[in-house]
């Protein structure tokens, strides 16, 4: 593995599956913007509940988008 990982225990606040399934598109958009994801003052895309980084560079962000698009067909049936 060419990169290092770390483990950290922390309390995480998030929405459960049933609540998320019942969200309107507008509510989900609000949850994404501030409840699930945020960009910090160093321009790092982070998970809001846990605070860990998701993308630090534009190239990583683009790879994340490609990955999400590649698994789109596997997510949800609604």
C-alpha positions in Angstrom: 0.0 0.0 0.0 1.7 3.2 -1.1 -0.2 5.4 1.4 -0.7 5.4 5.1 -4.0 5.2 6.9 -4.9 5.8 10.5 -7.7 4.7 12.9 -9.5 7.1 15.1 -12.6 6.7 17.3 -15.1 9.5 17.4 -18.7 10.0 17.9 -20.5 10.6 14.6 -23.8 12.3 14.0 -25.5 11.2 10.8 -28.9 10.5 9.2 -30.2 6.9 9.3 -31.2 5.0 6.1 -35.0 5.3 6.7 -34.8 9.0 7.3 -32.7 9.5 4.2 -35.0 7.4 2.1 -37.9 9.7 3.1 -36.0 12.9 2.3 -37.3 15.1 -0.4 -34.8 16.1 -3.1 -34.5 19.6 -1.5 -33.9 18.1 2.0 -31.2 15.8 0.6 -29.6 18.7 -1.2 -29.5 20.6 2.1 -28.1 17.5 3.9 -25.3 17.2 1.3 -24.4 20.9 1.6 -23.3 21.0 5.3 -24.7 17.8 6.8 -22.7 15.3 4.7 -20.0 17.2 2.9 -18.2 20.5 3.3 -15.1 22.3 2.0 -12.8 23.5 4.8 -10.7 26.7 4.9 -7.8 24.8 3.2 -10.1 23.9 0.2 -10.3 20.2 1.3 -13.5 18.3 0.6 -14.4 16.6 3.9 -17.0 14.3 5.4 -19.1 16.5 7.7 -20.0 13.7 10.2 -16.5 12.3 10.6 -14.3 15.2 9.4 -12.0 13.0 7.3 -10.8 14.3 3.9 -12.4 13.0 0.7 -10.5 15.0 -1.9 -7.5 17.4 -1.4 -6.8 18.2 -5.1 -9.0 18.9 -8.1 -7.7 15.7 -9.7 -8.8 13.7 -6.6 -12.2 15.4 -6.8 -12.5 14.4 -10.4 -11.6 10.8 -9.6 -14.2 10.8 -6.9 -16.8 12.0 -9.3 -15.8 9.3 -11.8 -16.0 6.7 -9.1 -19.4 7.8 -8.0 -20.7 7.7 -11.5 -19.3 4.2 -12.0 -21.3 2.9 -9.0 -24.5 4.8 -9.8 -26.3 1.7 -11.1 -25.6 -0.2 -7.9 -27.2 2.5 -5.6 -30.9 2.4 -4.7 -33.9 1.3 -6.6 -36.1 4.4 -6.1 
